[in-house]
Amino acid sequence: IHQGHTTPELTPRDRLAGLIEALQLTQTELSQASQVPRTTINEILAGRRGISKANALRLANYFGVRTEEFIAE
C-alpha cells in the first residue's frame, strides 16, 4: 500500500480508449462488432459526446466488462 498516493479514476472515455489500444482495434472494427456507430465512437474519443446507457451496454458486451465501466458517475 502506497501512503499518500491515489490512482486517478479513469473516465469512461479513457477506459474505452485504453481497450481500443490494447486490442489494436480501429474505430470501424469496433463499430461493426459492437453496433455503435463509428461517428459516435469518434465523438466519444474526441470528448465531444458522452456514452449513453445503450452504447455503454453494447460496448460492455463487446469487451466483456461491466456496463458501469462506461458510465460516468
Secondary structure as a PSIPRED ss2 file (coil, helix, strand):
# PSIPRED VFORMAT (PSIPRED V4.0)

   1 I C   1.000  0.000  0.000
   2 H C   1.000  0.000  0.000
   3 Q C   1.000  0.000  0.000
   4 G C   1.000  0.000  0.000
   5 H C   1.000  0.000  0.000
   6 T C   1.000  0.000  0.000
   7 T C   1.000  0.000  0.000
   8 P C   1.000  0.000  0.000
   9 E C   1.000  0.000  0.000
  10 L C   1.000  0.000  0.000
  11 T C   1.000  0.000  0.000
  12 P H   0.000  1.000  0.000
  13 R H   0.000  1.000  0.000
  14 D H   0.000  1.000  0.000
  15 R H   0.000  1.000  0.000
  16 L H   0.000  1.000  0.000
  17 A H   0.000  1.000  0.000
  18 G H   0.000  1.000  0.000
  19 L H   0.000  1.000  0.000
  20 I H   0.000  1.000  0.000
  21 E H   0.000  1.000  0.000
  22 A H   0.000  1.000  0.000
  23 L C   1.000  0.000  0.000
  24 Q C   1.000  0.000  0.000
  25 L C   1.000  0.000  0.000
  26 T C   1.000  0.000  0.000
  27 Q H   0.000  1.000  0.000
  28 T H   0.000  1.000  0.000
  29 E H   0.000  1.000  0.000
  30 L H   0.000  1.000  0.000
  31 S H   0.000  1.000  0.000
  32 Q H   0.000  1.000  0.000
  33 A H   0.000  1.000  0.000
  34 S H   0.000  1.000  0.000
  35 Q C   1.000  0.000  0.000
  36 V C   1.000  0.000  0.000
  37 P C   1.000  0.000  0.000
  38 R H   0.000  1.000  0.000
  39 T H   0.000  1.000  0.000
  40 T H   0.000  1.000  0.000
  41 I H   0.000  1.000  0.000
  42 N H   0.000  1.000  0.000
  43 E H   0.000  1.000  0.000
  44 I H   0.000  1.000  0.000
  45 L H   0.000  1.000  0.000
  46 A C   1.000  0.000  0.000
  47 G C   1.000  0.000  0.000
  48 R C   1.000  0.000  0.000
  49 R C   1.000  0.000  0.000
  50 G C   1.000  0.000  0.000
  51 I C   1.000  0.000  0.000
  52 S C   1.000  0.000  0.000
  53 K H   0.000  1.000  0.000
  54 A H   0.000  1.000  0.000
  55 N H   0.000  1.000  0.000
  56 A H   0.000  1.000  0.000
  57 L H   0.000  1.000  0.000
  58 R H   0.000  1.000  0.000
  59 L H   0.000  1.000  0.000
  60 A H   0.000  1.000  0.000
  61 N H   0.000  1.000  0.000
  62 Y H   0.000  1.000  0.000
  63 F H   0.000  1.000  0.000
  64 G C   1.000  0.000  0.000
  65 V C   1.000  0.000  0.000
  66 R C   1.000  0.000  0.000
  67 T H   0.000  1.000  0.000
  68 E H   0.000  1.000  0.000
  69 E H   0.000  1.000  0.000
  70 F H   0.000  1.000  0.000
  71 I C   1.000  0.000  0.000
  72 A C   1.000  0.000  0.000
  73 E C   1.000  0.000  0.000
